[in-house]
């Protein structure tokens, strides 16, 4: 599955602007069937997990 956003900044922006939602909720909204797959792809694209990214910002 491809990321729904063409750029890293667009994807990071979605995570940043949806802080009231869990990572699992965001993954589901983006069409991922498995949370672990979403986390793995996010880390491959950004270098950090979604939770690590949130903690940095």
C-alpha positions in Angstrom: 0.0 0.0 0.0 1.3 3.4 -0.9 1.1 6.3 1.5 -1.9 8.5 0.9 0.3 11.6 0.8 2.9 12.2 -1.9 5.3 14.0 0.4 6.7 13.4 3.9 5.7 16.9 5.0 2.0 16.3 4.0 1.9 13.0 6.0 3.6 14.6 9.0 1.2 17.5 8.9 -1.7 15.1 9.1 -0.3 13.4 12.2 0.5 16.8 13.8 -3.0 18.3 13.1 -4.8 15.2 14.5 -3.3 15.1 18.0 -6.8 14.4 19.5 -6.9 11.1 17.6 -4.9 7.9 18.4 -2.4 6.6 15.9 -4.7 3.6 15.4 -7.6 5.9 14.5 -5.4 7.8 12.0 -4.2 4.6 10.4 -7.7 3.4 10.0 -8.9 6.7 8.5 -6.1 6.5 6.0 -7.2 3.1 4.9 -4.6 0.9 6.7 -6.0 -2.5 7.7 -3.1 -3.2 10.1 -1.7 -0.7 12.6 1.8 -2.3 12.5 1.9 -1.8 8.7 1.1 1.9 9.1 3.8 2.3 11.7 6.4 0.5 9.7 5.7 2.6 6.5 5.7 5.8 8.5 9.1 5.0 10.0 10.5 4.0 6.6 9.3 7.3 5.1 10.2 9.6 8.1 12.9 7.8 10.1 10.8 7.8 13.3 7.5 6.1 14.5 4.3 8.2 14.6 4.5 8.4 18.4 8.1 9.4 18.3 7.2 12.1 15.8 4.4 13.4 18.0 6.8 13.6 21.0 9.3 15.6 19.0 6.7 18.2 18.1 
